[in-house]
Amino acid sequence: MKAGNSESENVTPKLRQSSVPAIALATAICAFAIYAVVEAPATWRAAQRFKAEQIQQEDQMFCERFRMPPSSEGFATCVVYLTDIKRRHGDRLAAEAAGIL
């Protein structure tokens, strides 16, 4: 009887020891998931701001090449045309991805 009990007692500690890394990993994954959910809106807003700044810099660089600095009257028109070009290009890419083109 004692031999049977001692074998089951030996298995239980090994089982507990092997589950510790799994529990630690699961806890770390849960903590990361919670952090990601909490920080996602701020990260998304920062990415949108960065994207808008990049587009603004690209527009300024492009319009300045055609001698329309930000202080000129033609700059606003240039930006409007660029926005329209980018929108149409995006529409073409979306249509192509959908298999329409």
Residue pairs with C-beta under 8 A, 6 or more apart in sequence:
59 78
59 79
59 82
59 83
60 70
62 78
62 82
63 69
63 70
63 74
63 75
63 78
63 79
63 82
64 70
66 78
68 74
68 75
68 77
68 78
69 75
92 101
95 101
